[in-house]
């Protein structure tokens, strides 16, 4: 099966400074996080707060999902932390 993102929910982890979201490979749920600095790199005008990072995630969700799918395709794990290097 391929990785899909049917659930559009996402949340901001203040302590980890990242946005969390999930993908699904059939019945498996795969957890992803995108570091806040990656959001700021993709969207330089991003406000450095929860609302700003979530809005940037929403604007870039297609790109983020593509990068997440590539990471999952390389190594099938249950947890990924995507950093600005993944979006280079």
C-alpha positions as CSV (number, residue, x, y, z in Angstrom):
1,X,0.0,0.0,0.0
2,X,1.0,3.6,-0.3
3,X,1.1,6.3,2.3
4,X,-2.0,8.5,2.4
5,X,-3.0,11.5,4.5
6,X,-6.8,11.3,4.8
7,X,-6.9,13.1,8.2
8,X,-6.2,16.8,7.8
9,X,-5.7,17.4,11.5
10,X,-2.4,18.6,12.8
11,X,-1.2,20.1,16.1
12,X,1.6,22.2,17.3
13,X,4.0,20.8,19.9
14,X,5.3,23.8,21.9
15,X,8.0,21.9,23.8
16,X,9.3,20.2,20.6
17,X,8.8,23.3,18.4
18,X,7.2,21.2,15.7
19,X,3.9,20.4,14.0
20,X,2.6,16.9,14.4
21,X,0.5,15.0,11.8
22,X,-0.3,11.4,10.8
23,X,-0.3,9.4,7.6
24,X,-1.7,6.0,6.9
25,X,-0.4,2.9,5.1
26,X,-3.4,0.7,5.0
27,X,-4.3,0.0,8.7
28,X,-1.0,1.4,10.0
29,X,-0.8,4.9,11.4
30,X,2.5,6.7,10.8
31,X,3.4,9.7,13.0
32,X,5.2,12.7,11.5
33,X,6.5,15.9,12.9
34,X,7.8,18.9,11.0
35,X,10.3,21.1,12.8
36,X,9.2,24.8,13.1
37,X,12.5,25.9,11.4
38,X,11.5,23.9,8.4
39,X,8.2,25.8,8.2
40,X,10.0,29.1,8.5
41,X,12.4,28.0,5.7
42,X,9.5,27.1,3.4
43,X,7.4,30.1,4.3
44,X,9.8,32.9,5.2
45,X,6.9,35.2,6.3
46,X,5.8,32.7,8.9
47,X,4.9,34.2,12.3
48,X,6.9,32.4,15.0
49,X,4.0,31.2,17.0
50,X,1.4,28.4,17.0
51,X,-1.0,30.1,14.7
52,X,1.7,31.1,12.2
53,X,3.3,27.6,12.1
54,X,-0.1,25.9,11.6
55,X,-1.1,28.4,8.8
56,X,2.3,27.7,7.1
57,X,1.7,24.0,7.4
58,X,-1.7,24.4,5.8
59,X,-0.3,26.4,2.9
60,X,2.5,23.9,2.3
61,X,0.7,20.7,3.2
62,X,1.0,19.2,-0.3
63,X,4.8,19.6,-0.3
64,X,5.0,18.4,3.3
65,X,3.0,15.3,2.5
66,X,5.3,14.6,-0.5
67,X,8.4,14.9,1.6
68,X,6.9,12.7,4.3
69,X,5.9,10.0,1.7
70,X,9.5,10.0,0.3
71,X,10.9,9.6,3.8
72,X,8.5,6.8,4.5
73,X,9.4,5.1,1.2
74,X,13.1,5.1,2.0
75,X,12.7,3.5,5.5
76,X,9.4,2.3,6.8
77,X,9.3,3.4,10.4
78,X,6.4,4.4,12.6
79,X,7.8,7.9,13.5
80,X,9.5,10.6,11.5
81,X,10.8,14.0,12.4
82,X,11.2,16.1,9.2
83,X,13.7,19.0,9.5
84,X,14.7,21.8,7.1
85,X,17.3,19.5,5.5
86,X,14.5,17.3,4.3
87,X,13.0,20.2,2.3
88,X,16.4,21.3,0.8
